[in-house]
Amino acid sequence: MNPFVQNLSEIARKPSRYIIGLMSGTSLDGLDVALCRFHSSGPETEVELLEFTTVPYTEEVKTNVRKVFAKETVHFPFLAMLNPWIGRLHGEMINTCLNKWGVHSTTVDLIASHGQTVMHMPKRLHQNPDFPNATLQIGDGDHVAESTGIITISDFRQKHCAVGGEGAPLALYGDYLLFQNPLEDRVLINIGGIANFTYLPQNGHFKEVFATDTGPGNTMIDAFVQKHYALAYDKNAELALKGTLIPALLDTLLAHDYFQQAVPKTTGPELFNLAYLESALKTLNESPSPEDILHTLAHFSMRALIQEIQKTVPQSPNLTIYLSGGGMHNPLFCRLLEEAFSPEKVKPMDSLGISGDAKEAILFAALANETVAGNKGFARPNHTEESFFMGKISFPS
């Protein structure tokens, strides 16, 4: 047997595995790095978060990614070079984290690398009947493995597309493994660049579980702030809270047919961007202040999220909503959610013992754990009895 394959087989049989989960989202804040210890797999999965940090992206990294991010036209040689460059960068960031934590790379069994999304193009968006759902994450797994000396599982979203899904949201699978609870119905919201949620009924029936994007989270707000204020983001919604709602603008933003489409569905900055906002602003008979626009954009993100939950999730008395992602730190977002569902029903993900900031990185680590050690796989996106595992395996040399 190939020694690398034998090593992987031995990792799969271990009672517990040390896995580093990586996540870098559309907000381009940086790389989330979560060192986790997993026991067992499938419904018996248990996870312990040992270390977590977010390594900020430098302006150079952000500039390089933005040259290709959600662009219809890119310089293809640059994209080809950026793919391994991001992989090596992420590998170097992992090495720095391990050194800081005092953890030797030989104690880590696997890396689960999400990569950096640069294009998300489901068929509902490209509308070309001759082509399937498509998504592209760069940061080649072989370069991560070579940089760290650790077996790396990457490119998780391609299998989801290959079996008929849209490549997102993948949170459904990790959420179900780690957070389904027989005592309450749960909605797990993640607000990153795009907002999404997973519904977990207390009965545990996987066929009733679903996850969906709902529209923008922070992406349009961040882009607007970066353009008009030269800031990375609106910290604590300080700018947005100075503004007031523009009802006509909100109605126009919510008029896109995406919001009437059935779940599950996905979207991204390819649709919800500053061009989308500018088009909506042209319908107004006024020139609103930037603060009023930001305030309205916050309402837009949350109204789309709230309406989708109210429309698709059975409203039971024991329904609890848990928040994760950067948006959970936005007090305006939180206020709007609490007004819609009541304060006692809206809680931070941390109340379940998992950092809301680390959650997505942990979920990809869970996918890697299942790919290596699981024995049943996941139901396909259409919930048939067939199953599949996600991710491509890269061995260090």
Summary of the structure (lengths in Angstrom):
residues: 397
radius of gyration: 20.6
end to end distance: 15.9
largest distance: 71.6
contacts: 1377
relative contact order: 0.16
helix: 44%
strand: 22%
